[in-house]
């Protein structure tokens, strides 16, 4: 089933009182931008809109990515959750014909609004508060025990899908697209989860079972434990709302991770960090339950890493792995190709502009990455968000590099200019970067492999041997393969980096992300097209060689005749 584009959904929600089939939603008030346009938030397969009435607030999820067996999945999940009546989950309704777009009915999910703030936002504001962090640790342990007991899994535990309230004592889960319940085991997995919170082997083996959340829970628990012990770890690891202490690069090879080295240097965290390294090196099915990890039980035997194994400060820095497509905020055409996608845009700020909406008089801030009088990308911060921001952008930001994560909106055209934008709904979507960090994240090159000492090389050979001897033949064959170069004593992880970077921007397994293209014949249309995967360089080289051979044969034939 082909689903509508972001622009088509926005057009429908502009008249939601006529095109939504649910009476309660039709009569509610839609959240909009300062320009009065529907405010959409991206979340994997779905776009989320907010509708409120006098007493309730709802998240309305509309699907814009293909998802296998969508209706039976949600029906099974709904049945299972209704039997639990758990405060961890929100009430929701799957409506197969919830909205009419261009004359056709499409499904929606009507979900009660969660309490509190996302885990990422909560930690950004509270990482120095050991009391709330310890509350959250206990809440996470309770959640893990509940999921194990009920034999279910969320499938994408990360900072955007965990809601935190009451000083960390209460948590709720949102976004159930990738949930596992026993009744849909045969349908398989629909997504890979946020790359900064998933085992590097998940993309390779794509399991779908009740153990899906184990790695994420261990990671989050250890990250929180680290912050509770030493809050400075937040800044030392350059944590942000989408990456808490750890990043995907750290899981790929803990021996080259500065974060693992940092944690193993703290006595109270050393054993946990070493055990987590073992979990990262082992196959995904070997991850223990969180309760066992805390007790040091059932830790994979694939590796027992010493503190000296971890990279020294200033050593190898692998290529950047993002959860989303990374685009240059200063490149309008590149941004245009990502309309409708959630992206990580990075660019140098040209101008910070303050203004007021003419109709309402409400203030706004635009952060421009080009000349606003032409075609450019900008960040839009409207009055509702400005009220909640502790630190607001000002002219001192001009000339600095900024990272923005959010949904790339369709072009807004007026008079002689055309703007693309990302709407900011919380300050955690933005982060100032130094130039070196920004250019590293924007770089398309894969960094060279790290050099290891003979002891480290021997250790990694032993890792492979141990994994194979554990009887995991089928999964090991699908895991990222480490290859040893005995002449240079290097660990070649380029192929693994290529694999993970290729999937980081998409949560949909096996799908090529639709790419928006500008249709000059209709200034208000963004056509979603499936783009072919980039061919390996070796293939291009072979094609060129064959082309030259054919060319010379033709020349010889002409000469002879």
C-alpha positions in Angstrom: 0.0 0.0 0.0 1.4 3.4 -1.0 0.8 6.1 1.7 0.4 9.8 1.3 3.4 12.2 1.5 4.0 14.7 4.2 2.6 17.5 2.1 -0.6 15.5 1.3 -1.1 14.8 5.0 -0.5 18.5 5.9 -3.1 19.5 3.3 -5.6 17.1 4.8 -5.0 18.2 8.4 -5.5 21.8 7.3 -9.1 20.8 7.1 -9.1 18.0 9.7 -12.6 18.7 10.8 -13.8 17.4 7.4 -11.3 14.6 6.7 -10.8 12.8 10.0 -13.5 10.1 10.6 -13.2 10.1 14.5 -15.8 12.6 16.0 -13.6 13.5 18.9 -10.6 14.3 16.7 -12.7 16.2 14.2 -13.9 18.6 16.8 -10.5 19.1 18.4 -7.9 21.8 17.9 -4.9 21.0 15.8 -1.4 22.1 16.9 0.1 24.4 14.2 3.3 26.3 13.5 3.5 30.1 13.7 2.4 30.3 10.1 -0.8 28.4 10.9 0.4 25.2 9.1 -0.1 21.7 10.7 2.7 20.8 13.0 4.0 17.3 12.1 6.6 15.3 14.1 8.3 12.4 12.5 8.5 9.0 14.1 9.7 6.1 12.0 6.9 4.9 9.8 4.5 7.6 11.0 4.0 11.3 11.1 2.5 12.5 14.4 0.0 15.4 14.7 -1.4 16.7 18.0 -5.1 17.4 18.6 -6.6 18.7 21.8 -10.0 19.3 23.1 -11.2 20.8 26.4 -10.2 17.8 28.5 -7.9 15.5 26.5 -4.9 15.6 24.2 -4.1 13.0 21.5 -1.2 12.0 19.3 -2.5 11.1 15.9 -0.1 8.9 13.9 -0.4 8.8 10.1 1.7 6.3 8.2 3.9 7.5 5.4 6.2 4.5 5.1 5.4 0.9 4.0 4.9 -1.4 7.0 4.2 -5.1 6.6 0.8 -6.3 7.9 0.1 -3.0 9.7 -3.5 -3.7 10.7 -3.0 -7.3 12.1 0.1 -6.1 14.0 -1.8 -3.3 15.8 -4.8 -5.5 16.4 -2.6 -8.1 18.1 -0.6 -5.5 20.1 -3.9 -3.9 21.2 -5.3 -7.2 22.4 -2.2 -8.0 24.4 -1.8 -4.6 26.0 -5.5 -4.5 27.0 -5.0 -7.7 29.0 -2.1 -6.1 30.9 -3.7 -2.8 31.9 -0.2 -1.5 32.6 0.7 2.2 33.3 3.7 1.6 31.1 1.5 1.7 28.0 -0.9 4.3 26.6 -4.5 3.7 25.5 -4.7 3.7 21.7 -7.0 2.9 18.8 -6.0 1.7 15.4 -8.5 3.1 12.9 -8.2 1.4 9.5 -10.1 4.3 7.7 -9.2 7.1 10.0 -8.5 9.9 7.5 -9.4 10.7 3.9 -6.5 12.0 1.7 -7.2 12.9 -1.9 -10.4 10.9 -1.8 -8.9 7.7 -0.4 -9.1 6.3 3.2 -5.9 5.6 5.1 -5.3 4.2 8.6 -4.3 6.2 11.7 -3.5 5.5 15.3 -5.3 7.6 17.9 -3.2 7.6 21.1 -3.6 9.3 24.4 -0.9 11.9 25.1 1.8 10.7 27.4 2.7 12.4 30.7 6.0 14.2 31.2 8.9 14.7 28.8 11.0 12.4 26.7 13.9 10.6 28.3 16.3 12.7 26.2 14.7 16.0 27.3 14.5 14.8 30.9 18.2 13.9 31.1 19.3 17.1 29.3 17.7 19.0 32.2 18.4 16.6 35.1 21.7 14.8 34.4 23.3 16.6 37.3 20.6 15.6 39.7 21.6 12.3 41.2 18.3 11.9 43.1 16.2 11.9 39.9 18.8 9.8 38.1 18.6 7.2 40.8 14.8 7.3 40.7 15.0 6.7 36.9 17.4 3.8 37.4 15.0 2.0 39.6 12.1 2.7 37.2 14.1 1.3 34.4 14.9 -1.9 36.3 11.2 -2.3 37.1 10.3 -1.8 33.4 12.8 -4.5 32.4 11.5 -7.0 34.9 7.9 -6.3 33.7 8.8 -6.9 30.0 10.7 -10.1 30.8 7.8 -11.4 32.9 5.2 -10.6 30.2 7.3 -12.0 27.3 6.9 -8.8 25.2 9.3 -6.3 23.8 8.9 -2.7 22.6 11.5 -3.1 19.9 12.9 0.5 19.8 13.7 1.6 23.4 15.4 4.9 23.1 15.3 8.5 24.4 12.4 9.6 22.2 10.2 6.6 23.0 10.4 6.7 26.8 8.4 9.4 28.6 9.5 10.4 32.1 7.5 12.1 34.8 7.3 12.6 38.6 11.1 13.1 39.1 11.9 9.9 37.3 9.6 7.6 39.3 7.2 7.1 36.4 7.9 6.1 32.8 5.7 5.3 29.9 6.4 3.8 26.4 5.2 5.4 23.2 5.4 4.4 19.5 4.4 0.7 19.2 5.1 0.2 15.5 7.9 -2.4 16.2 6.5 -4.2 19.3 6.8 -7.9 19.7 4.0 -9.9 21.1 3.7 -13.7 20.7 0.7 -13.6 18.3 2.7 -11.8 15.6 6.0 -13.7 15.9 5.5 -15.1 12.4 5.2 -11.6 10.9 8.8 -10.8 11.7 10.4 -7.4 12.5 9.4 -4.2 10.7 12.3 -2.0 12.0 15.8 -1.9 13.3 15.5 0.7 16.1 17.5 3.8 16.8 21.2 3.0 15.9 22.6 4.6 19.1 20.6 2.2 21.3 20.9 -1.1 19.4 23.4 -3.9 19.2 25.4 -3.6 16.0 24.3 -7.1 15.0 20.6 -6.3 14.9 20.8 -5.1 11.3 22.5 -8.3 10.3 20.3 -10.9 12.0 17.1 -8.9 12.4 15.6 -11.0 15.3 12.0 -10.6 16.4 11.4 -12.0 19.9 10.9 -11.0 23.5 14.6 -10.4 24.0 14.7 -7.4 21.6 15.0 -4.8 24.4 17.7 -6.4 26.4 20.7 -4.6 24.8 18.9 -1.2 24.9 18.0 -1.7 28.6 21.5 -2.6 29.6 22.9 0.4 27.6 20.4 2.9 29.2 21.0 1.5 32.7 24.8 1.7 32.4 24.5 5.3 31.0 22.2 6.3 33.9 24.5 4.6 36.4 27.5 6.5 35.0 25.7 9.8 35.3 24.6 9.0 38.8 28.2 8.3 39.7 29.8 11.2 37.9 27.6 13.8 36.1 30.5 15.2 34.2 30.4 12.1 32.0 27.5 13.9 30.2 29.8 16.5 28.8 32.9 14.3 28.6 31.0 12.0 26.2 29.3 14.9 24.4 25.9 13.4 25.3 22.8 14.8 23.7 19.1 13.9 23.5 19.7 11.2 20.8 22.9 9.8 22.4 23.2 9.2 26.1 26.9 8.5 27.1 27.3 5.9 24.3 26.9 6.0 20.5 26.8 3.4 17.7 30.5 3.8 17.1 31.2 2.6 20.7 29.3 -0.7 20.2 31.0 -1.4 16.9 34.4 -1.8 18.5 34.6 -1.1 22.3 38.4 -1.4 22.1 38.6 1.8 20.1 36.0 3.6 22.2 37.0 6.6 24.3 33.8 6.2 26.3 34.6 2.6 27.3 38.1 3.8 28.3 36.6 6.6 30.4 34.2 4.3 32.2 36.7 1.5 32.9 38.9 4.2 34.6 36.2 4.7 37.2 36.4 1.9 39.8 32.6 1.7 40.5 31.9 1.4 36.8 34.8 -0.7 35.6 33.2 -4.1 35.9 29.9 -3.0 34.3 31.8 -1.3 31.4 33.9 -4.5 30.8 30.7 -6.7 30.9 28.9 -4.3 28.5 31.9 -4.5 26.1 31.5 -8.3 26.2 27.8 -7.9 25.3 28.8 -5.7 22.4 31.3 -8.2 21.0 29.0 -11.2 21.4 26.1 -12.0 19.1 22.9 -10.2 19.9 21.1 -13.3 21.2 23.7 -13.5 24.0 22.6 -10.3 25.7 21.4 -11.1 29.3 18.4 -9.8 31.0 19.1 -6.5 32.8 18.6 -8.1 36.2 21.3 -10.6 35.4 23.7 -8.0 33.9 23.5 -6.0 37.2 24.4 -9.1 39.1 27.2 -10.0 36.7 25.4 -13.2 35.6 25.1 -14.7 32.1 27.7 -12.3 30.7 28.9 -13.5 27.3 32.3 -15.3 27.5 33.4 -14.0 24.1 35.7 -11.4 25.7 37.1 -10.3 29.0 38.6 -7.0 28.1 41.3 -5.3 30.2 41.5 -1.6 30.8 44.6 -1.4 28.7 42.7 -2.7 25.7 40.8 0.5 25.2 42.1 3.2 23.0 44.3 6.0 24.4 43.0 9.6 24.2 43.6 11.2 20.8 43.8 7.8 19.0 41.7 6.5 16.2 38.3 8.2 15.6 36.0 6.1 13.5 33.5 7.5 10.9 30.4 9.1 12.3 27.3 6.9 12.4 24.0 8.8 12.7 20.5 7.6 13.4 19.3 9.7 10.4 20.4 10.9 7.1 23.1 13.6 7.6 22.6 16.6 5.3 24.4 20.0 4.9 22.1 22.8 6.1 23.9 25.1 3.7 23.0 22.9 0.7 19.4 23.7 -0.4 19.2 21.0 -3.0 20.5 18.3 -0.6 17.9 19.4 1.9 15.2 19.4 -0.7 15.9 15.8 -1.5 15.0 14.9 2.1 11.6 16.6 2.4 9.3 14.3 4.5 12.3 12.6 6.2 13.6 13.0 9.7 17.2 14.2 9.2 20.3 15.5 11.0 21.1 18.8 9.3 24.5 20.4 10.0 25.6 23.7 8.8 27.2 27.1 9.4 24.8 29.8 10.6 24.5 32.8 8.3 21.9 34.8 10.2 19.7 34.7 13.3 16.6 36.7 12.7 14.0 37.8 15.3 10.4 38.7 14.3 6.7 38.7 15.1 3.9 36.9 13.3 1.8 39.7 11.7 -1.6 38.1 12.5 -0.9 37.2 16.1 2.0 39.4 17.2 3.7 36.3 18.6 7.5 36.2 18.5 9.6 33.8 16.5 13.3 33.2 15.7 14.6 32.0 12.3 18.1 30.6 12.0 19.1 31.0 8.3 21.7 29.0 6.5 21.7 31.0 3.4 20.3 34.3 1.9 16.6 34.3 3.0 15.7 36.2 -0.2 16.4 33.1 -2.3 16.3 29.4 -1.9 17.6 28.4 1.6 17.1 26.1 4.6 16.2 27.6 7.9 15.3 26.5 11.5 12.0 27.8 12.7 11.4 28.4 16.5 7.9 29.6 17.2 6.5 31.3 20.3 5.3 28.1 22.2 8.8 26.6 22.0 10.5 29.9 22.8 8.6 30.0 26.1 10.2 26.7 27.2 13.8 27.4 26.1 16.3 28.3 28.8 18.9 29.5 26.3 17.7 31.2 23.1 19.7 31.7 19.9 21.0 35.2 19.4 23.4 37.1 17.1 26.4 35.5 18.8 25.4 32.2 17.1 26.1 33.7 13.6 29.1 32.1 12.1 28.9 29.1 14.3 28.1 25.5 13.3 24.8 24.0 14.4 23.3 20.5 14.4 19.5 20.1 14.0 17.5 17.0 14.2 13.9 17.0 12.9 11.4 16.6 10.1 12.3 18.3 6.8 9.2 20.4 5.9 7.9 20.9 2.3 9.1 24.2 0.6 7.3 27.4 1.7 7.1 29.7 -1.2 6.4 33.4 -1.0 7.1 36.1 -3.6 10.7 35.6 -4.8 12.0 33.2 -2.0 11.6 29.6 -1.2 12.4 28.2 2.2 12.8 24.7 3.6 12.7 24.3 7.3 12.7 22.2 10.4 10.4 23.2 13.2 11.9 23.2 16.7 9.6 21.8 19.4 12.3 21.3 22.1 15.7 22.7 22.6 17.3 19.2 22.5 16.8 19.2 18.7 19.7 21.8 18.4 23.3 21.6 19.4 26.2 24.0 18.7 29.3 22.1 17.3 32.8 23.2 16.8 34.0 23.2 13.2 36.0 20.1 13.4 33.1 18.1 14.9 30.7 19.4 12.3 32.9 18.6 9.4 33.6 15.1 10.8 29.9 14.4 10.9 29.3 15.8 7.4 32.2 13.8 6.0 31.2 10.9 3.7 34.5 9.2 4.0 35.1 6.1 6.1 38.0 6.6 8.5 41.0 4.3 8.3 41.1 1.3 10.5 42.8 1.6 13.9 46.2 0.2 14.7 46.4 -2.4 17.5 49.2 -3.7 19.6 50.1 -7.4 19.3 48.3 -8.1 22.6 45.1 -6.4 21.4 45.3 -8.2 18.1 45.6 -11.5 19.9 42.6 -10.6 22.1 40.4 -9.9 19.1 41.4 -13.2 17.4 40.4 -14.9 20.6 37.0 -13.1 20.5 36.2 -14.6 17.1 37.4 -18.0 18.2 35.3 -17.9 21.4 32.2 -16.8 19.5 32.5 -19.6 17.0 33.1 -22.2 19.7 29.9 -21.1 21.5 27.9 -22.8 18.8 26.4 -19.7 17.2 27.4 -20.7 13.7 24.3 -19.5 11.9 24.3 -16.0 13.5 28.1 -15.5 13.4 27.9 -16.0 9.7 25.6 -13.0 9.5 27.4 -10.8 12.1 29.8 -8.1 11.0 33.1 -9.9 10.2 36.4 -8.7 11.7 39.4 -9.5 9.5 43.0 -9.5 10.6 45.9 -8.0 8.6 48.9 -9.7 10.1 51.4 -7.4 8.2 50.0 -4.2 9.6 48.4 -5.6 12.8 45.1 -3.8 12.0 41.4 -4.6 12.6 39.5 -3.9 9.4 36.0 -2.6 10.3 35.4 -0.6 7.1 32.9 -3.1 5.8 31.0 -3.0 9.1 30.9 0.8 9.1 29.6 0.8 5.6 26.8 -1.6 6.6 25.7 0.4 9.6 26.0 3.8 8.0 23.9 2.6 5.1 21.0 1.7 7.5 21.4 4.4 10.1 18.9 6.8 8.5 16.1 4.2 8.2 14.2 2.2 10.7 12.5 0.2 8.0 14.2 -3.2 7.2 15.0 -3.8 3.6 13.4 -0.6 2.3 15.0 2.1 0.2 14.0 5.4 1.7 11.7 7.4 -0.6 13.5 10.5 -1.8 11.6 13.7 -2.4 12.2 15.4 -5.7 11.1 18.8 -6.8 8.7 18.9 -9.7 9.2 22.1 -11.6 5.9 21.8 -13.4 4.0 22.1 -10.1 5.5 24.4 -7.5 3.5 22.9 -4.7 4.2 19.2 -5.3 6.9 17.0 -3.7 6.9 13.6 -5.4 8.2 10.6 -3.4 10.4 8.3 -5.5 12.3 5.2 -4.6 15.9 5.7 -5.4 18.1 2.8 -6.5 20.9 1.8 -4.1 24.3 3.1 -4.8 26.4 0.5 -6.6 29.7 -0.6 -5.2 32.8 1.1 -6.7 34.1 -2.2 -7.9 31.1 -2.5 -10.2 31.6 0.9 -11.6 35.3 0.1 -12.3 34.4 -3.1 -14.1 31.8 -1.3 -16.2 34.4 1.3 -17.2 36.9 -1.5 -18.2 34.4 -3.3 -20.3 33.4 0.0 -22.0 37.0 0.7 -23.0 37.4 -2.8 -24.4 34.3 -2.4 -26.5 35.5 1.0 -27.7 38.9 -0.4 -28.9 37.2 -3.3 -30.7 35.0 -0.9 -32.6 38.1 1.3 -33.5 40.0 -1.8 -34.8 37.0 -3.0 -36.8 36.6 0.4 -38.5 40.4 0.5 -39.3 40.2 -3.0 -40.8 37.2 -2.2 -43.0 
